[in-house]
């Protein structure tokens, strides 16, 4: 009895807490009482990324006549990378942590695993918990962020594209003060947070893959029409803040490209639609790991419930149709009720999904991916024209 109770203890699993960066935030007093990043942490990190290059762009513009850093304040990618994306990615951590813990514990609380499988389940969850905050991984991600930032700003200075990132001295293009601090501080903050979320999503994806391979105790006639797994449809919404952050950066970059290269509208809409669908597919794909066990349960249930229905309805037919019993005897009899209940069970099996996915999950991820691209629509079509069209449609 004690072992049974012990095996049901809640699992403390987190994709967010732990690791050197988390420890640094703790030392700086930027974690809440629950050990998660406080709301002000998101704004502090965003200002840390945005304010230094902004201040240096202004300072160098006042000191050097040959440099104009005022374009910094007209560059949409600056706001989406260093403000919108950083705030969204850090703020999402608080939402993600609690909901993911609920999803993991639901496998135990709903008795989706037998006693033997629960021990293996706990083992793979513990491993994923450690992987999510591996110090080595965070160190590699930081180095990648610095290297990626250096390469991107090296490309800017090498191509001599006029902007706040560079200035020309004696015919030689070099990084400006703002460009240098963006290369060493602002951009690495954004890139590190982005790659950290990508790593978390990879850990979560592998965890779901391993859980799907366990002997799950699924119920074909479960009212959720997903064998009892529809709760997993909550997970794409957990990453919606990260998706919004990514798509905001892509949207602003696309607008910047439109101002420089003027691509065709067909290319723009293909790019927008393709990116939104790509995001949806990537963040919904892990749910398809459960297609195989759900399909097997549905297939087996169709055979078993079909056989049961056949035997029951054949007996019902023989008892009431193939005999001389009077129809009045059916009144108040339990046979019609049992037949209707069995029919409902068979219909539930027929309606069973082979992917634990619902409309809300799809809409959440599509909305998070598509909303940032409204800026592209406004850029292409004047806002006044959009408002006129909306007013005409309503009135």
Secondary structure, 3 states (H helix, E strand, C coil): CHHHHHHCCCCCCCCCCCCHHHHHHHHCCCECCCCCECHHHHHHHHHHHHHHHHHHHHHHHHHCCCCCHHHHHHCHHHHHHHHHHHHHHHHHHHHHHHHHHHHHHHHHHCCCECHHHHHHHHHHHHHHHHHHCCHHHHHHHHHHHHHHHHHHHHHHHHHCCCECCEEEECCEEEECHHHHHHHHHHHHHHHHHHHHHHHHHHHHHHHHHHHHCCCECCCCCCCCCCCCCHHHHHHHHHCHHHHHHHHHHHHHHHHHHHHHHCCCHHHHHHHHHHHHHHHHHHHHHHHHHHHHHHHHHHHHHHHHHHHHHHHHHHHHHHHHCCCCCCHHHHCCCHHHHHHHHHHHHHHHHHCCCCCCCCHHHHHHHHHHHHHHHHHHHHHHCCHHHHHHHHHHHHC
